[in-house]
């Protein structure tokens, strides 16, 4: 016989409302905040999928996830180079659209309790993926799935659909003082 607490969690899980969260703004820490949520969710036994748009390098969070977090599935949907905002390469567009298709599949699969779409706001802002498809993705998610979208320039139409929006504002950044990027801090 299942302990009462486990039965309660199973019952509540069926009626749980998934939260849509957005981390946006020009400050440092949007991806870090989303990974904090992932770590918290995994600690509670949730299964988490992260799709990183416009990123092709395995940053520290990706490496740690692979090594230490079996309930975390991660995918890269970009190149390890900057995207030209005014003239993105066709491959940048294709990888972002593949990432969006993967996001749709992950959200609808029932395999994940939380899906994080890292830098999807930037991918939409750079027009690598259609904004209306991002809106549809948020509107059509299953009720129990928690969905997190990160990146600067979150579209107002997506912000309007979110339950929680945090804008991270830059007050000061070490780059401006000439400090170079560093493993464990920027990647």
Secondary structure, 3 states (H helix, E strand, C coil): CCCHHHHHHHHHHHHCCCCEEEEECCCCCHHHHHHHHHHHHHHCCCCEEEEEECCCCCCHHHHHHHHHCCCEEEEEECCCCCCCCCCCCHHHHHHHHHHHHHHHHHHHHCCCCEEEEECHHHHHHCCCCCHHHHHHHHHCCCCCCEEEEECCCCCHHHHCCCCEEEECCCCCCHHHHCCCCCCCCCC
